[in-house]
Amino acid sequence: MTRKSSDISRRTALSLLAGASAAASMGVSKSAFAQAPFDLAGKEVNLMIPFGPGGGSNFHGRLYAAALEQTLPGKPRIVAKNVDGGGSIRGTNEFDKNAEADGLWILEISGSTLVNSIFKDPSINYNLVDYEAFLSSPSGSIVFGRSDHAGGLSEDPVANVKKFIATPPTIAVQTITSSDIGMLLSYDLLGIKPKVIWGIGLGESRAGIERNEFQMRHDTTASFAEEVKPLVEAGKVKLLFAMGFEQGGKIVRDPNVPDTPHFLEMYEAVHGKKLSGLEYDVWKSLFDTRVMGGKMLLLPPKTPAHIIEAYSKATAEGLKLPSMTDDKAKLIIGNYPQSVGADAKRILTSALTIKPEHMQWLREWAAKTHNQTIRG
């Protein structure tokens, strides 16, 4: 090596050392050079809502979108798109096909999306377990019946449930593998053996109970104030029980209807004993799917950790905004605590997990009780 080339090498080395020293003095780590800060300034984020524009998932997704526009880095514009069909399968398939793991794509799902995955609907082209949840919102369910059923209901929910056991109602259900399955199981465990009209979704059946086509039905707590409470106040229906809510590992009364017994209370009152064993385990699995994982916001598979963290932090900050704590927001998310970040991911994983013995029990139950086939 010549003296000249040796001098150049020394100068190069010294230059590199000086740069590293300057970077260290400014508190800049090696990873900072490799990864630019996550900034959505001037960007447009796509929110897929795989349901029609009038449902609870639509309002939930748009409520959070408005908050995230204020709290995400760079305050991007979030554009919501409704794609209805197949109990959320059509829109979720579209999202899975087009979404990239760059922070510009968000998916809203509900309990029905989870159930479709659990029972492996053949139309599904995605694997939800690979997705990254950054928000989970519980969504309770309330069961009510016509006040004039079987000679008239009283003010005692237990006595009223016993009337529905003695005089089975006609109810509407979409499919055996829709999110209604948890409600069907609850009715059966109580001893209510309804006549089921298949192929009718929740929205379509709302008017049916007023026309006495159906004598009992369930609704979400998100729809309670607008759809059910007026019927209660008019004396047309009475609340029977709610599914309940899990808090501290225990099922408690739904905070949105605290005066109404939850399912496990009603079961014990009707049968004189607590629900237990395999029946409880199966019921609890479906409860987790329908209630605790009722509404979620997800990022695509393989989304980098720093983007998930940014969305989780923005969601936590968004929950403090006045728009997320006012009466309008409460109509959508109720009085339930919201789970963010890693807690949301754990709920997603739990809601998608059903043991093989539970699945086999459900298959046998569906065939025997409703003459329906469960695949998966």
C-alpha positions in Angstrom: 0.0 0.0 0.0 1.4 3.5 -0.9 1.7 6.3 1.6 -1.0 8.3 -0.3 -3.6 5.4 -0.2 -2.7 4.9 3.5 -3.4 8.6 4.3 -6.7 8.4 2.5 -7.7 5.3 4.5 -6.8 7.0 7.8 -8.8 10.1 6.8 -11.8 8.0 5.9 -11.7 6.1 9.2 -11.3 9.3 11.1 -14.3 10.8 9.2 -16.5 7.8 10.0 -15.5 7.9 13.7 -16.2 11.6 13.9 -19.7 11.0 12.4 -20.4 8.3 14.8 -19.2 10.4 17.7 -21.4 13.3 16.6 -24.4 11.0 16.2 -23.9 9.7 19.7 -23.5 13.2 21.2 -26.9 14.1 19.7 -28.5 10.9 21.1 -29.1 9.4 17.7 -29.1 5.5 17.7 -28.2 3.3 14.9 -31.8 2.3 14.5 -32.8 5.9 13.9 -30.9 5.9 10.6 -32.6 2.6 9.6 -36.2 3.6 10.4 -37.7 7.0 9.8 -40.4 8.2 12.2 -43.9 7.0 11.3 -45.7 10.1 9.9 -49.0 10.1 8.0 -49.0 13.8 7.1 -50.7 14.4 3.8 -51.6 10.7 3.6 -55.0 9.0 3.2 -55.8 6.0 5.3 -58.3 3.4 4.1 -60.9 2.1 6.6 -62.8 -1.0 5.4 -66.1 -1.5 7.1 -67.4 -4.9 5.7 -71.0 -4.1 6.6 -73.8 -1.8 5.3 -73.9 1.9 6.2 -76.7 1.6 8.8 -75.3 -0.9 11.3 -73.4 -0.7 14.6 -70.1 -1.6 13.0 -70.4 1.3 10.6 -71.0 3.8 13.4 -68.3 2.3 15.5 -65.7 2.4 12.8 -66.5 6.0 11.8 -66.5 7.2 15.4 -62.9 5.9 15.9 -61.9 7.1 12.5 -62.8 10.7 13.4 -60.7 10.4 16.6 -57.7 8.8 14.9 -57.7 11.6 12.4 -56.8 13.9 15.3 -54.3 11.6 17.1 -52.4 9.6 14.5 -48.9 11.1 13.6 -49.4 13.7 10.9 -53.2 13.7 11.3 -54.1 11.9 8.1 -57.5 11.8 6.4 -59.3 8.5 7.0 -61.7 7.4 4.2 -64.3 4.8 5.2 -65.7 2.4 2.7 -68.7 0.1 3.3 -68.8 -3.2 1.5 -71.7 -5.4 2.6 -72.2 -9.0 1.9 -71.7 -12.5 3.4 -71.8 -11.4 7.0 -68.6 -9.3 6.4 -66.9 -11.9 4.2 -67.1 -9.9 0.9 -65.5 -6.7 2.3 -62.9 -8.6 4.4 -61.9 -10.6 1.3 -61.5 -7.3 -0.6 -59.4 -5.8 2.2 -57.2 -8.9 2.5 -56.5 -8.7 -1.3 -55.6 -5.0 -1.4 -54.3 -4.0 2.0 -50.6 -3.4 2.5 -48.8 -3.4 5.9 -47.8 0.2 5.6 -50.1 1.8 8.1 -52.5 3.1 5.4 -55.1 0.3 5.8 -57.5 -0.4 8.7 -60.2 -3.2 9.0 -63.3 -3.0 11.2 -64.7 -6.4 12.2 -67.4 -7.7 14.4 -68.4 -11.0 16.2 -69.8 -12.3 12.9 -66.4 -11.9 11.2 -64.9 -13.9 14.0 -67.5 -16.6 13.8 -67.1 -16.9 10.0 -63.4 -17.6 10.6 -64.0 -20.0 13.5 -66.3 -22.1 11.4 -64.1 -21.8 8.3 -66.7 -20.5 5.8 -65.5 -21.7 2.4 -65.9 -18.1 1.0 -63.1 -16.8 3.2 -59.7 -15.9 1.6 -58.1 -14.6 4.8 -56.7 -15.8 8.1 -57.8 -13.4 10.9 -55.4 -14.9 13.4 -52.5 -13.3 11.4 -54.0 -9.8 11.7 -52.9 -7.2 14.3 -55.6 -5.9 16.5 -55.0 -2.5 18.1 -58.6 -2.0 19.5 -61.2 -4.3 20.9 -64.7 -2.9 22.0 -67.1 -5.3 23.8 -70.6 -5.4 22.4 -73.3 -6.8 24.7 -76.5 -8.5 23.7 -80.0 -8.1 25.2 -82.9 -10.5 24.8 -86.5 -9.3 25.0 -90.0 -10.6 24.3 -93.4 -9.4 23.4 -95.3 -8.2 26.4 -98.5 -10.0 25.3 -96.8 -13.4 24.8 -98.6 -16.4 26.4 -101.3 -14.3 28.0 -98.9 -11.5 29.0 -95.6 -11.0 30.7 -95.1 -9.8 34.2 -92.4 -7.6 35.8 -90.4 -10.7 36.8 -87.8 -11.7 34.2 -87.5 -15.2 35.6 -91.2 -15.8 35.4 -91.2 -14.4 31.9 -88.4 -16.7 30.7 -90.3 -19.7 32.1 -93.3 -18.6 30.0 -91.1 -18.8 26.9 -90.0 -22.2 28.0 -93.6 -23.4 28.4 -94.8 -21.6 25.2 -91.9 -21.5 22.7 -91.7 -18.4 20.5 -91.0 -18.0 16.8 -87.6 -16.3 16.3 -85.5 -15.1 13.3 -81.9 -16.3 12.8 -79.5 -15.7 9.9 -77.6 -19.0 9.9 -76.4 -21.6 12.4 -72.8 -20.3 12.0 -73.6 -16.6 12.2 -72.9 -14.7 15.4 -76.5 -15.8 16.4 -75.1 -19.2 17.4 -74.2 -18.0 20.9 -77.8 -16.7 21.4 -79.3 -20.0 20.1 -77.2 -22.0 22.5 -78.2 -19.7 25.4 -81.9 -20.2 24.6 -81.5 -23.9 24.4 -79.5 -24.1 27.7 -82.3 -22.2 29.4 -84.8 -24.7 28.0 -86.4 -22.3 25.4 -87.1 -24.4 22.2 -88.0 -21.7 19.7 -89.4 -22.2 16.2 -86.5 -20.8 14.0 -87.1 -19.0 10.8 -83.7 -19.2 9.0 -82.2 -16.7 6.6 -83.3 -13.5 8.4 -80.7 -11.1 9.7 -80.9 -9.0 12.8 -81.9 -5.8 11.0 -84.6 -7.5 9.0 -86.2 -9.0 12.1 -86.6 -5.8 14.0 -89.9 -4.9 12.5 -91.1 -8.5 12.7 -91.4 -8.5 16.5 -93.7 -5.4 16.2 -95.9 -7.3 13.7 -95.9 -10.3 16.0 -94.2 -12.4 13.4 -91.6 -13.1 16.1 -92.2 -13.1 19.8 -88.6 -13.0 21.0 -85.4 -11.6 19.7 -82.0 -10.2 20.7 -80.2 -7.0 19.9 -76.9 -5.4 20.6 -76.5 -2.8 23.3 -75.3 -0.4 20.6 -78.8 -0.6 19.1 -80.6 -0.7 22.4 -81.3 3.0 22.9 -82.6 3.5 19.4 -84.3 0.2 18.5 -85.3 -1.5 21.8 -85.8 1.1 24.5 -88.7 2.8 22.7 -90.5 -0.6 22.5 -89.9 -1.1 26.2 -91.1 2.4 27.1 -94.2 1.8 24.9 -95.0 -1.4 26.8 -94.6 -3.6 23.6 -91.7 -5.7 24.9 -90.0 -6.6 28.2 -86.4 -7.3 28.8 -85.7 -10.9 29.7 -81.9 -11.1 30.2 -78.6 -9.8 28.8 -75.6 -11.9 27.9 -73.5 -10.1 30.5 -70.0 -8.7 30.5 -66.7 -10.1 31.8 -64.8 -8.1 34.4 -61.9 -9.3 36.4 -62.4 -12.9 35.1 -66.1 -12.9 36.3 -69.3 -12.5 34.3 -71.2 -9.6 35.7 -74.3 -7.6 34.6 -74.1 -5.6 31.5 -73.3 -2.0 32.5 -75.7 -0.7 29.9 -78.7 -2.5 31.5 -77.6 -3.1 35.1 -81.1 -3.9 36.3 -81.4 -6.9 33.9 -80.1 -10.3 34.9 -77.2 -11.7 32.9 -77.5 -15.2 31.3 -75.7 -17.1 34.0 -77.9 -15.5 36.7 -81.0 -16.5 34.7 -79.7 -20.1 34.1 -79.2 -20.5 37.9 -82.6 -19.0 38.7 -84.4 -21.3 36.2 -82.5 -24.5 36.9 -81.5 -24.1 40.5 -77.8 -24.7 39.8 -74.9 -23.0 38.0 -74.0 -23.8 34.4 -70.9 -26.0 34.5 -68.8 -28.5 32.7 -68.4 -28.8 28.9 -71.7 -26.9 28.3 -70.3 -23.9 30.2 -67.0 -24.1 28.4 -68.7 -24.0 25.0 -71.0 -21.2 26.0 -68.1 -19.2 27.3 -66.1 -19.6 24.1 -69.1 -18.2 22.1 -69.5 -15.5 24.7 -65.9 -14.4 24.2 -66.5 -14.2 20.5 -69.8 -12.4 20.5 -69.4 -10.0 23.5 -65.8 -9.5 24.4 -64.7 -9.4 20.7 -67.8 -7.7 19.5 -66.1 -4.9 17.6 -62.4 -4.6 16.6 -60.0 -2.5 14.6 -57.2 -4.4 12.9 -54.1 -3.8 10.8 -53.0 -6.2 8.1 -50.7 -9.2 8.8 -47.0 -8.4 9.0 -47.6 -4.8 10.0 -44.3 -3.5 11.6 -44.3 -3.2 15.3 -43.7 0.6 15.3 -46.8 1.1 13.2 -48.9 -1.1 15.6 -47.5 0.9 18.5 -48.4 4.2 16.8 -52.0 3.1 16.2 -52.3 1.8 19.8 -51.0 5.0 21.2 -53.2 7.2 19.0 -56.2 5.1 20.0 -55.5 5.5 23.7 -55.1 9.2 23.2 -58.3 9.3 21.1 -60.3 7.8 23.9 -59.6 10.9 25.9 -61.2 13.3 23.4 -64.5 14.9 24.2 -66.0 13.3 21.1 -65.3 9.8 22.5 -66.7 10.5 25.9 -70.0 12.4 25.1 -73.5 11.0 25.0 -73.3 10.3 21.3 -70.2 8.2 21.7 -71.7 6.3 24.6 -74.6 5.2 22.4 -72.0 3.5 20.1 -69.4 2.1 22.5 -71.6 1.9 25.6 -70.1 2.0 29.1 -67.6 -0.8 28.4 -63.9 -0.3 29.0 -62.0 -0.4 25.7 -59.0 -2.7 25.2 -56.0 -1.2 23.3 -52.7 -2.6 21.8 -51.5 -6.0 23.3 -54.7 -6.4 25.2 -56.7 -6.2 22.0 -54.5 -8.7 20.3 -55.0 -11.2 23.2 -58.8 -10.8 22.9 -58.6 -11.4 19.1 -56.5 -14.6 19.6 -58.8 -15.9 22.4 -61.9 -15.1 20.4 -60.6 -17.1 17.4 -59.6 -20.1 19.5 -62.1 -22.9 20.1 -61.0 -26.3 21.2 -61.6 -29.3 19.0 -63.9 -30.9 21.7 -66.0 -27.8 21.8 -66.4 -27.8 18.1 -67.4 -31.4 18.1 -69.9 -30.7 20.8 -71.4 -27.8 18.8 -71.6 -30.0 15.7 -73.6 -32.6 17.5 -75.8 -30.0 19.2 -76.6 -28.2 16.0 -77.6 -31.4 14.2 -79.7 -32.7 17.1 -81.3 -29.4 18.2 -81.7 -27.5 14.9 -81.1 -30.1 12.2 -78.2 -27.9 10.9 -74.7 -28.8 9.8 -71.6 -27.1 11.2 -68.5 -27.4 9.1 -65.0 -26.4 10.2 
